[in-house]
């Protein structure tokens, strides 16, 4: 994969002679206006960052060019230090221009590099890094383009899936391609006539990949076609850019730099007016009722709270769930823009398959011609995304129940996704999927989950609904202090002890271990001030009774006052009906974990919003929650994050099956008691160990863990094959 700076390069050329701005502007005069040379400047010395001083002696703004759409391209001349060769300048200079563009309002730069003592110059067109924020790996783009083209041709040319799969396979030369040969003219016309759109173009990687793929497929048909017309790659590229290619983006700069790149890297082929549309594809009728045969795109990911102001404009969408991520709307919009024979392939988060906000998307895809889902699970092929991704490929309408291909791409390095998908795909019947969530488990896994659910009650029922989130302060830097500050507050004023609570973060909570207190919560809940102050004015009461804490909080008054979740006064926390639960014995679970973990708290500890608490002192329950079986169920149900982490939410925790024990069944009672004893033993092991980490590797701990899991397996009646499935997951 290209590094960040390389992704910003649009075009690169070497020229002999001396740079001429006039000649240069001529090269892309169709894309930019006449250069504005009225505001030029030169920078050297202190204006050049230290890391570039050995390479660059000075740089100059030669001109500014503005496109018809309003994007800005700056022409910069960069002069190298004495003795520095042009070739050795390139990498550092590209990085330098990228840094410059990050702090400039320009959308792109034409950077001219010269070196003293050398004839000629190097010209690089560089897009602003804000249009190259992430890069989709080439194998994923190739897969998306290939699968979309195959389905489009299947429907447009009445070809069988097997014929197309054979022809597009890496080993298709061994395949009888007579079907393709007989349909070659129809296939070529369909590819010539297709309408393609990237609805979130950004750097244009999808558009460029589709251009290359279409040209390549049409070239491969030449052996079947007698022809007098130009059937070169250049001719196919021209046809695609001028007739087939459409794109939209919220940034005119992104579209104009893509337009420029296509122009400079082809034989000066231009995107037609009206083919690139600037604006919101979600809320504006950008293409005035047009429909497309293929849509390939990587829509933006954005949590619902970050675009809450735009939510009213999206209320007509079926995917307009309260908590929907932005990409959900793009899925629905893409489907609405497809022709009857059209196909879309989108990169999205994989959370829509299991989350509640994904229900409308699951319903939409259930009625569509869903072709394939590639789930990257814990792998991270696009490192800039903060979640695991999926690739959805679907047609307009299935016309009834059907099967689709599901691939779990959980390997770190996949060089050819098409080949990997062909070897690892699993057919899924759409009618077999649960509307609540889509879990693509093996039959054995599904049977095991059904079995343990049938023997059990959900945890939320077992604890009478006493599952709660940790405390959200709305301003941690004000209300959470370290142990040293808390100690100082108490030493100076014993009254401060009343409103300080030992406070845990999610990372402080480990399985079975007694948490180590590293910080404290300034705990003044809504209503506390009025309850304690009597007739004293509120702020005066705080200053008189808790002077040291009042002084600490006062530095955050402006920010604290603007919180939406404050109490009656800016120094108070939000109202919460279950604050008392933190004072009781309880089970605490961290919410961002690799494995389900729980510990028992008997010390009235408070915890943050990256924890969940269970109002129970049941040591048996603690043992079950820390078992391999509960972890297996949790990881099959929870949202997957990056780096093999999962998110534990109250709804997920509440569904964990807890075996119902009949008081009249002596075997069940004995197993329950033995599980409780095993959990007590593990609590003692972690408590007595001087280092929590060292406890992990002790034979004593390993033996106790095995005993706990064995007891839980017996209680839930697992067979040897089911035990193997759990332990090897």
KOLKOLRO-682843 format. One line per field, with one value per residue (C-alpha): residue in three letters; residue number from 1; x, y, z. Coordinates in steps of 0.05 Angstrom, whole numbers, always signed. Layout:
N
rest (ALA/...)
nr (NUM/...)
c1 (X/...)
c2 (Y/...)
c3 (Z/...)
***
This chain:
729
rest (UNK/UNK/UNK/UNK/UNK/UNK/UNK/UNK/UNK/UNK/UNK/UNK/UNK/UNK/UNK/UNK/UNK/UNK/UNK/UNK/UNK/UNK/UNK/UNK/UNK/UNK/UNK/UNK/UNK/UNK/UNK/UNK/UNK/UNK/UNK/UNK/UNK/UNK/UNK/UNK/UNK/UNK/UNK/UNK/UNK/UNK/UNK/UNK/UNK/UNK/UNK/UNK/UNK/UNK/UNK/UNK/UNK/UNK/UNK/UNK/UNK/UNK/UNK/UNK/UNK/UNK/UNK/UNK/UNK/UNK/UNK/UNK/UNK/UNK/UNK/UNK/UNK/UNK/UNK/UNK/UNK/UNK/UNK/UNK/UNK/UNK/UNK/UNK/UNK/UNK/UNK/UNK/UNK/UNK/UNK/UNK/UNK/UNK/UNK/UNK/UNK/UNK/UNK/UNK/UNK/UNK/UNK/UNK/UNK/UNK/UNK/UNK/UNK/UNK/UNK/UNK/UNK/UNK/UNK/UNK/UNK/UNK/UNK/UNK/UNK/UNK/UNK/UNK/UNK/UNK/UNK/UNK/UNK/UNK/UNK/UNK/UNK/UNK/UNK/UNK/UNK/UNK/UNK/UNK/UNK/UNK/UNK/UNK/UNK/UNK/UNK/UNK/UNK/UNK/UNK/UNK/UNK/UNK/UNK/UNK/UNK/UNK/UNK/UNK/UNK/UNK/UNK/UNK/UNK/UNK/UNK/UNK/UNK/UNK/UNK/UNK/UNK/UNK/UNK/UNK/UNK/UNK/UNK/UNK/UNK/UNK/UNK/UNK/UNK/UNK/UNK/UNK/UNK/UNK/UNK/UNK/UNK/UNK/UNK/UNK/UNK/UNK/UNK/UNK/UNK/UNK/UNK/UNK/UNK/UNK/UNK/UNK/UNK/UNK/UNK/UNK/UNK/UNK/UNK/UNK/UNK/UNK/UNK/UNK/UNK/UNK/UNK/UNK/UNK/UNK/UNK/UNK/UNK/UNK/UNK/UNK/UNK/UNK/UNK/UNK/UNK/UNK/UNK/UNK/UNK/UNK/UNK/UNK/UNK/UNK/UNK/UNK/UNK/UNK/UNK/UNK/UNK/UNK/UNK/UNK/UNK/UNK/UNK/UNK/UNK/UNK/UNK/UNK/UNK/UNK/UNK/UNK/UNK/UNK/UNK/UNK/UNK/UNK/UNK/UNK/UNK/UNK/UNK/UNK/UNK/UNK/UNK/UNK/UNK/UNK/UNK/UNK/UNK/UNK/UNK/UNK/UNK/UNK/UNK/UNK/UNK/UNK/UNK/UNK/UNK/UNK/UNK/UNK/UNK/UNK/UNK/UNK/UNK/UNK/UNK/UNK/UNK/UNK/UNK/UNK/UNK/UNK/UNK/UNK/UNK/UNK/UNK/UNK/UNK/UNK/UNK/UNK/UNK/UNK/UNK/UNK/UNK/UNK/UNK/UNK/UNK/UNK/UNK/UNK/UNK/UNK/UNK/UNK/UNK/UNK/UNK/UNK/UNK/UNK/UNK/UNK/UNK/UNK/UNK/UNK/UNK/UNK/UNK/UNK/UNK/UNK/UNK/UNK/UNK/UNK/UNK/UNK/UNK/UNK/UNK/UNK/UNK/UNK/UNK/UNK/UNK/UNK/UNK/UNK/UNK/UNK/UNK/UNK/UNK/UNK/UNK/UNK/UNK/UNK/UNK/UNK/UNK/UNK/UNK/UNK/UNK/UNK/UNK/UNK/UNK/UNK/UNK/UNK/UNK/UNK/UNK/UNK/UNK/UNK/UNK/UNK/UNK/UNK/UNK/UNK/UNK/UNK/UNK/UNK/UNK/UNK/UNK/UNK/UNK/UNK/UNK/UNK/UNK/UNK/UNK/UNK/UNK/UNK/UNK/UNK/UNK/UNK/UNK/UNK/UNK/UNK/UNK/UNK/UNK/UNK/UNK/UNK/UNK/UNK/UNK/UNK/UNK/UNK/UNK/UNK/UNK/UNK/UNK/UNK/UNK/UNK/UNK/UNK/UNK/UNK/UNK/UNK/UNK/UNK/UNK/UNK/UNK/UNK/UNK/UNK/UNK/UNK/UNK/UNK/UNK/UNK/UNK/UNK/UNK/UNK/UNK/UNK/UNK/UNK/UNK/UNK/UNK/UNK/UNK/UNK/UNK/UNK/UNK/UNK/UNK/UNK/UNK/UNK/UNK/UNK/UNK/UNK/UNK/UNK/UNK/UNK/UNK/UNK/UNK/UNK/UNK/UNK/UNK/UNK/UNK/UNK/UNK/UNK/UNK/UNK/UNK/UNK/UNK/UNK/UNK/UNK/UNK/UNK/UNK/UNK/UNK/UNK/UNK/UNK/UNK/UNK/UNK/UNK/UNK/UNK/UNK/UNK/UNK/UNK/UNK/UNK/UNK/UNK/UNK/UNK/UNK/UNK/UNK/UNK/UNK/UNK/UNK/UNK/UNK/UNK/UNK/UNK/UNK/UNK/UNK/UNK/UNK/UNK/UNK/UNK/UNK/UNK/UNK/UNK/UNK/UNK/UNK/UNK/UNK/UNK/UNK/UNK/UNK/UNK/UNK/UNK/UNK/UNK/UNK/UNK/UNK/UNK/UNK/UNK/UNK/UNK/UNK/UNK/UNK/UNK/UNK/UNK/UNK/UNK/UNK/UNK/UNK/UNK/UNK/UNK/UNK/UNK/UNK/UNK/UNK/UNK/UNK/UNK/UNK/UNK/UNK/UNK/UNK/UNK/UNK/UNK/UNK/UNK/UNK/UNK/UNK/UNK/UNK/UNK/UNK/UNK/UNK/UNK/UNK/UNK/UNK/UNK/UNK/UNK/UNK/UNK/UNK/UNK/UNK/UNK/UNK/UNK/UNK/UNK/UNK/UNK/UNK/UNK/UNK/UNK/UNK/UNK/UNK/UNK/UNK/UNK/UNK/UNK/UNK/UNK/UNK/UNK/UNK/UNK/UNK/UNK/UNK/UNK/UNK/UNK/UNK/UNK/UNK/UNK/UNK/UNK/UNK/UNK/UNK/UNK/UNK/UNK/UNK/UNK/UNK/UNK/UNK/UNK/UNK/UNK/UNK/UNK/UNK/UNK/UNK/UNK/UNK/UNK/UNK/UNK/UNK/UNK/UNK/UNK/UNK/UNK/UNK/UNK/UNK)
nr (1/2/3/4/5/6/7/8/9/10/11/12/13/14/15/16/17/18/19/20/21/22/23/24/25/26/27/28/29/30/31/32/33/34/35/36/37/38/39/40/41/42/43/44/45/46/47/48/49/50/51/52/53/54/55/56/57/58/59/60/61/62/63/64/65/66/67/68/69/70/71/72/73/74/75/76/77/78/79/80/81/82/83/84/85/86/87/88/89/90/91/92/93/94/95/96/97/98/99/100/101/102/103/104/105/106/107/108/109/110/111/112/113/114/115/116/117/118/119/120/121/122/123/124/125/126/127/128/129/130/131/132/133/134/135/136/137/138/139/140/141/142/143/144/145/146/147/148/149/150/151/152/153/154/155/156/157/158/159/160/161/162/163/164/165/166/167/168/169/170/171/172/173/174/175/176/177/178/179/180/181/182/183/184/185/186/187/188/189/190/191/192/193/194/195/196/197/198/199/200/201/202/203/204/205/206/207/208/209/210/211/212/213/214/215/216/217/218/219/220/221/222/223/224/225/226/227/228/229/230/231/232/233/234/235/236/237/238/239/240/241/242/243/244/245/246/247/248/249/250/251/252/253/254/255/256/257/258/259/260/261/262/263/264/265/266/267/268/269/270/271/272/273/274/275/276/277/278/279/280/281/282/283/284/285/286/287/288/289/290/291/292/293/294/295/296/297/298/299/300/301/302/303/304/305/306/307/308/309/310/311/312/313/314/315/316/317/318/319/320/321/322/323/324/325/326/327/328/329/330/331/332/333/334/335/336/337/338/339/340/341/342/343/344/345/346/347/348/349/350/351/352/353/354/355/356/357/358/359/360/361/362/363/364/365/366/367/368/369/370/371/372/373/374/375/376/377/378/379/380/381/382/383/384/385/386/387/388/389/390/391/392/393/394/395/396/397/398/399/400/401/402/403/404/405/406/407/408/409/410/411/412/413/414/415/416/417/418/419/420/421/422/423/424/425/426/427/428/429/430/431/432/433/434/435/436/437/438/439/440/441/442/443/444/445/446/447/448/449/450/451/452/453/454/455/456/457/458/459/460/461/462/463/464/465/466/467/468/469/470/471/472/473/474/475/476/477/478/479/480/481/482/483/484/485/486/487/488/489/490/491/492/493/494/495/496/497/498/499/500/501/502/503/504/505/506/507/508/509/510/511/512/513/514/515/516/517/518/519/520/521/522/523/524/525/526/527/528/529/530/531/532/533/534/535/536/537/538/539/540/541/542/543/544/545/546/547/548/549/550/551/552/553/554/555/556/557/558/559/560/561/562/563/564/565/566/567/568/569/570/571/572/573/574/575/576/577/578/579/580/581/582/583/584/585/586/587/588/589/590/591/592/593/594/595/596/597/598/599/600/601/602/603/604/605/606/607/608/609/610/611/612/613/614/615/616/617/618/619/620/621/622/623/624/625/626/627/628/629/630/631/632/633/634/635/636/637/638/639/640/641/642/643/644/645/646/647/648/649/650/651/652/653/654/655/656/657/658/659/660/661/662/663/664/665/666/667/668/669/670/671/672/673/674/675/676/677/678/679/680/681/682/683/684/685/686/687/688/689/690/691/692/693/694/695/696/697/698/699/700/701/702/703/704/705/706/707/708/709/710/711/712/713/714/715/716/717/718/719/720/721/722/723/724/725/726/727/728/729)
c1 (+0/+24/+46/+9/+51/+52/-24/-25/+14/-31/+21/+97/+141/+213/+227/+290/+307/+280/+211/+160/+96/+61/+79/+59/-10/-23/-17/-81/-114/-180/-182/-158/-166/-109/-58/-62/+9/-9/+7/+74/+125/+190/+208/+276/+316/+272/+209/+235/+225/+289/+276/+277/+335/+387/+345/+309/+341/+279/+209/+167/+93/+93/+19/-51/-101/-175/-221/-291/-317/-276/-220/-150/-85/-21/+42/+103/+176/+221/+297/+343/+407/+473/+494/+425/+402/+331/+318/+339/+296/+230/+210/+227/+197/+131/+128/+145/+89/+39/+57/+49/-19/-44/-35/-59/-128/-105/-135/-73/-4/+37/+105/+165/+231/+297/+368/+429/+477/+426/+389/+315/+263/+214/+140/+93/+19/+0/-70/-83/-75/-145/-169/-124/-143/-148/-129/-169/-122/-118/-141/-206/-220/-205/-253/-308/-301/-297/-358/-399/-380/-396/-466/-479/-459/-499/-562/-547/-523/-562/-498/-495/-458/-414/-393/-373/-339/-298/-278/-259/-222/-146/-143/-195/-148/-164/-237/-282/-297/-342/-401/-361/-336/-407/-430/-367/-400/-457/-409/-367/-427/-453/-386/-384/-454/-450/-459/-414/-416/-375/-422/-366/-308/-255/-188/-223/-192/-256/-265/-193/-198/-262/-232/-173/-218/-266/-209/-176/-239/-253/-181/-189/-247/-205/-185/-258/-277/-262/-253/-231/-242/-191/-194/-133/-131/-127/-191/-228/-202/-226/-296/-300/-277/-319/-382/-387/-356/-397/-377/-401/-368/-381/-315/-306/-231/-232/-271/-228/-163/-192/-212/-142/-110/-152/-135/-60/-53/-94/-86/-117/-187/-237/-296/-358/-396/-449/-413/-379/-427/-407/-455/-490/-514/-558/-598/-591/-616/-547/-557/-629/-662/-605/-595/-530/-509/-451/-437/-371/-354/-324/-375/-354/-362/-390/-425/-495/-478/-427/-479/-540/-553/-562/-609/-673/-653/-647/-713/-743/-693/-715/-647/-659/-651/-632/-564/-549/-479/-474/-453/-522/-555/-505/-524/-597/-581/-537/-592/-641/-593/-586/-618/-659/-597/-550/-501/-469/-407/-393/-342/-376/-366/-387/-429/-493/-496/-503/-523/-594/-584/-567/-637/-664/-602/-610/-683/-664/-610/-657/-703/-646/-604/-550/-491/-435/-411/-337/-328/-258/-276/-215/-169/-156/-141/-157/-119/-150/-219/-233/-273/-271/-300/-345/-353/-425/-441/-515/-561/-627/-677/-672/-744/-749/-709/-638/-568/-508/-434/-404/-330/-293/-228/-194/-124/-77/-48/-92/-59/-117/-185/-221/-181/-188/-263/-270/-233/-265/-335/-395/-464/-517/-592/-622/-684/-640/-619/-647/-675/-648/-576/-538/-492/-456/-438/-427/-485/-449/-440/-513/-536/-492/-518/-590/-575/-546/-600/-654/-623/-616/-647/-616/-571/-618/-673/-627/-608/-677/-653/-598/-547/-521/-470/-413/-414/-407/-381/-383/-316/-266/-208/-250/-285/-232/-167/-108/-94/-43/-93/-147/-100/-82/-155/-171/-109/-127/-201/-232/-300/-274/-274/-351/-351/-291/-303/-250/-259/-243/-234/-248/-174/-170/-219/-188/-220/-226/-174/-184/-179/-122/-146/-109/-159/-219/-286/-310/-380/-431/-493/-553/-592/-534/-518/-589/-595/-533/-529/-591/-601/-529/-523/-501/-432/-417/-434/-386/-330/-340/-350/-303/-256/-199/-245/-282/-216/-199/-266/-268/-216/-265/-327/-337/-333/-371/-428/-438/-447/-514/-509/-495/-538/-574/-508/-446/-406/-457/-461/-523/-582/-578/-627/-575/-518/-534/-515/-442/-444/-466/-429/-430/-397/-359/-342/-299/-335/-276/-242/-211/-247/-307/-280/-311/-291/-328/-326/-341/-308/-361/-320/-347/-329/-332/-374/-325/-351/-416/-439/-485/-523/-507/-462/-470/-401/-429/-449/-378/-350/-397/-382/-307/-315/-294/-366/-393/-334/-351/-423/-403/-354/-405/-454/-414/-391/-321/-271/-199/-142/-185/-224/-300/-350/-393/-459/-515/-559/-504/-487/-561/-569/-513/-547/-543/-561/-624/-609/-666/-662/-689/-635/-576/-527/-542/-538/-471/-443/-468/-434/-370/-369/-377/-319/-275/-290/-272/-206/-189/-205/-157/-103/-105/-110/-50/-6/+41/+32/-33/+6/+48/-16/-32/+24/+23/+6/-42/-81/-81/-107/-162/-184/-188/-229/-277/-287/-297/-352/-387/-384/-417/-471/-489/-485/-432/-409/-334/-343/-378/-323/-271/-309/-310/-238/-210/-250)
c2 (+0/+70/+114/+177/+225/+179/+177/+252/+251/+264/+267/+268/+287/+308/+364/+390/+464/+520/+521/+566/+581/+598/+532/+495/+528/+509/+436/+439/+502/+465/+453/+519/+593/+639/+641/+698/+723/+786/+756/+720/+710/+673/+637/+612/+603/+602/+589/+520/+466/+437/+367/+395/+445/+396/+386/+452/+521/+562/+558/+609/+619/+631/+635/+616/+581/+576/+526/+541/+503/+546/+500/+530/+503/+538/+536/+530/+530/+492/+500/+447/+457/+457/+387/+355/+314/+320/+246/+248/+309/+277/+240/+297/+350/+313/+308/+382/+402/+358/+393/+459/+442/+420/+492/+523/+536/+509/+444/+423/+446/+443/+437/+451/+423/+450/+435/+479/+451/+408/+419/+410/+406/+358/+374/+341/+353/+340/+339/+365/+310/+324/+289/+229/+215/+140/+93/+31/-27/-44/-116/-92/-42/-94/-143/-90/-70/-142/-166/-106/-115/-189/-178/-121/-165/-224/-182/-140/-196/-256/-292/-345/-332/-393/-368/-301/-331/-375/-319/-271/-324/-317/-385/-371/-393/-464/-450/-462/-390/-405/-372/-307/-312/-317/-257/-216/-161/-154/-152/-99/-55/-62/-39/+18/+41/+31/+89/+87/+132/+140/+175/+194/+204/+236/+220/+183/+114/+77/+117/+104/+30/+22/+58/+10/-51/-33/-18/-84/-126/-93/-105/-179/-183/-162/-234/-250/-189/-171/-96/-37/+15/+36/-16/+7/+17/+91/+90/+51/+99/+158/+128/+113/+182/+221/+179/+130/+165/+204/+224/+266/+292/+346/+378/+414/+410/+334/+330/+381/+347/+281/+315/+342/+274/+239/+293/+291/+215/+200/+230/+296/+266/+310/+294/+325/+381/+353/+287/+311/+341/+379/+374/+323/+262/+247/+311/+341/+317/+322/+281/+302/+234/+196/+122/+83/+14/+8/+46/+32/+76/+82/+126/+166/+136/+184/+169/+198/+249/+282/+298/+310/+377/+344/+290/+329/+330/+254/+237/+210/+153/+85/+79/+141/+105/+149/+118/+104/+116/+161/+104/+72/+129/+120/+47/+65/+123/+80/+28/+83/+107/+38/+18/-45/-82/-42/-64/-28/-47/-6/-6/+2/-14/-86/-63/-59/-135/-139/-71/-47/+13/-35/-66/-23/-39/-113/-107/-68/-118/-177/-152/-133/-179/-187/-219/-220/-195/-194/-185/-165/-181/-164/-150/-77/-69/+6/+28/+98/+69/+62/-1/-67/-62/-101/-99/-104/-121/-121/-112/-75/-131/-205/-221/-271/-314/-328/-345/-299/-309/-294/-288/-276/-243/-247/-258/-199/-200/-218/-204/-224/-215/-244/-309/-310/-301/-356/-404/-384/-362/-394/-395/-364/-370/-302/-335/-367/-300/-271/-201/-181/-192/-228/-281/-325/-382/-455/-502/-528/-458/-440/-504/-491/-420/-444/-499/-456/-403/-456/-480/-410/-343/-277/-243/-182/-228/-264/-198/-166/-114/-86/-73/-2/+40/+74/+148/+200/+266/+306/+337/+286/+335/+375/+320/+265/+276/+232/+201/+255/+312/+275/+264/+338/+359/+316/+337/+410/+400/+337/+359/+343/+269/+271/+286/+245/+174/+123/+119/+66/+69/+10/-8/-13/-71/-141/-210/-231/-179/-127/-60/-13/+57/+109/+166/+197/+226/+294/+270/+326/+297/+339/+360/+352/+426/+447/+390/+410/+487/+506/+581/+594/+615/+556/+578/+608/+541/+505/+556/+553/+478/+451/+509/+469/+431/+495/+528/+467/+466/+541/+537/+496/+537/+562/+492/+459/+509/+490/+415/+387/+335/+379/+382/+443/+479/+476/+439/+383/+317/+296/+265/+189/+142/+88/+125/+84/+20/+42/+41/-32/-97/-107/-138/-92/-106/-64/-48/-48/-116/-174/-222/-215/-198/-185/-172/-166/-99/-96/-27/+20/+38/+84/+74/+111/+102/+51/+2/-34/-53/-110/-101/-170/-202/-271/-303/-359/-307/-278/-346/-357/-288/-303/-371/-389/-405/-335/-304/-346/-324/-251/-249/-280/-226/-162/-108/-120/-63/-60/-102/-160/-118/-121/-72/-95/-57/-65/-100/-151/-163/-171/-227/-271/-337/-356/-428/-435/-481/-520/-523/-594/-618/-638/-643/-573/-545/-580/-552/-482/-485/-513/-456/-406/-440/-438/-364/-350/-388/-347/-282/-303/-321/-253/-218/-253/-246/-186/-170/-179/-195/-249/-284/-299/-349/-387/-461/-449/-399/-443/-503/-461/-432/-501/-526/-467/-477/-552/-540/-489/-537/-591/-544/-524/-597/-586/-645/-656/-627/-566/-557/-560/-507/-460/-471/-463/-401)
c3 (+0/-16/+42/+58/+16/-44/-43/-53/-119/-180/-235/-242/-301/-316/-365/-397/-399/-356/-324/-359/-322/-387/-419/-357/-352/-424/-404/-364/-391/-399/-325/-295/-309/-328/-272/-222/-211/-172/-103/-105/-50/-33/+31/+55/+119/+182/+139/+121/+176/+203/+175/+104/+109/+82/+19/+6/+3/-15/-44/-82/-99/-174/-188/-165/-211/-197/-231/-255/-195/-147/-127/-120/-147/-127/-170/-125/-145/-98/-102/-76/-37/-73/-93/-82/-142/-168/-159/-86/-73/-93/-30/+18/-27/-34/+41/+47/-2/+35/+100/+65/+37/+105/+128/+63/+35/-32/-59/-98/-116/-180/-149/-193/-166/-190/-168/-177/-228/-263/-327/-327/-272/-242/-239/-190/-184/-111/-81/-11/+41/+65/+0/+12/+85/+73/+18/-2/-17/-91/-81/-47/-102/-156/-122/-117/-190/-215/-176/-198/-271/-268/-242/-290/-349/-321/-323/-385/-430/-402/-380/-327/-263/-275/-343/-315/-254/-300/-347/-292/-252/-249/-281/-334/-390/-369/-375/-436/-455/-515/-480/-472/-543/-571/-529/-538/-580/-530/-471/-504/-520/-449/-421/-470/-451/-375/-328/-267/-205/-143/-94/-44/-91/-44/-78/-134/-121/-139/-204/-226/-208/-248/-308/-308/-299/-354/-403/-384/-395/-462/-483/-465/-514/-574/-589/-602/-644/-715/-715/-756/-702/-650/-594/-556/-481/-492/-533/-478/-425/-465/-473/-398/-375/-425/-426/-368/-308/-257/-186/-128/-66/-14/-33/-99/-88/-86/-151/-186/-167/-191/-256/-262/-248/-301/-351/-338/-333/-396/-464/-443/-437/-401/-356/-386/-352/-306/-294/-230/-179/-117/-58/-14/-51/+9/+11/-59/-127/-156/-219/-232/-234/-268/-252/-255/-275/-226/-161/-125/-65/+4/+41/+101/+170/+222/+288/+292/+346/+298/+245/+290/+258/+190/+218/+202/+128/+128/+161/+96/+95/+121/+153/+195/+262/+321/+327/+253/+228/+167/+121/+130/+91/+35/+28/+21/-27/-70/-77/-99/-153/-186/-252/-253/-276/-233/-179/-121/-81/-18/+37/+104/+177/+194/+253/+212/+213/+288/+315/+328/+283/+226/+226/+169/+127/+140/+118/+56/+35/+49/-6/-53/-97/-44/-79/-28/+39/+56/+131/+152/+225/+267/+208/+190/+115/+120/+181/+182/+195/+270/+261/+224/+154/+107/+32/+9/-63/-83/-142/-145/-132/-121/-139/-82/-34/-55/-31/-27/-15/+54/+65/+131/+111/+178/+152/+159/+88/+28/-38/-83/-51/-112/-107/-31/-36/-87/-41/+26/+9/+43/+12/+58/+47/+60/+92/+145/+175/+238/+230/+299/+278/+224/+252/+201/+246/+230/+243/+305/+332/+319/+352/+413/+421/+416/+466/+521/+511/+519/+585/+613/+627/+602/+652/+654/+679/+728/+762/+755/+706/+751/+696/+691/+655/+692/+706/+650/+678/+614/+634/+661/+670/+719/+759/+760/+799/+814/+881/+901/+889/+927/+986/+986/+985/+1046/+1084/+1076/+1091/+1119/+1091/+1022/+1038/+1034/+959/+937/+912/+890/+815/+763/+688/+643/+638/+715/+717/+708/+715/+789/+811/+865/+827/+843/+860/+819/+815/+849/+827/+853/+867/+873/+840/+820/+882/+931/+934/+951/+1001/+1040/+1033/+1073/+1063/+1041/+968/+925/+903/+971/+1003/+956/+969/+1044/+1054/+1000/+986/+956/+909/+891/+871/+828/+793/+782/+728/+686/+700/+629/+599/+655/+648/+575/+589/+568/+623/+684/+746/+774/+780/+736/+789/+795/+757/+719/+754/+758/+791/+806/+841/+903/+865/+866/+943/+944/+930/+854/+794/+748/+675/+628/+563/+513/+519/+482/+527/+574/+643/+710/+782/+847/+884/+958/+970/+943/+882/+828/+755/+688/+626/+598/+650/+664/+734/+755/+821/+849/+901/+870/+867/+824/+772/+774/+758/+699/+670/+672/+639/+568/+551/+570/+532/+471/+472/+483/+425/+379/+397/+408/+361/+336/+340/+316/+342/+365/+414/+426/+455/+514/+516/+567/+516/+500/+573/+589/+539/+565/+584/+657/+672/+714/+773/+803/+879/+876/+828/+872/+815/+790/+861/+871/+806/+823/+891/+860/+809/+866/+903/+841/+832/+905/+895/+834/+870/+925/+874/+842/+910/+939/+878/+885/+811/+774/+710/+743/+766/+694/+686/+752/+751/+808/+766/+704/+744/+777/+709/+679/+737/+732/+657/+666/+718/+674/+615/+658/+683/+611/+587/+533/+492/+476/+407/+435/+487/+432/+392/+452/+473/+402/+384)
***
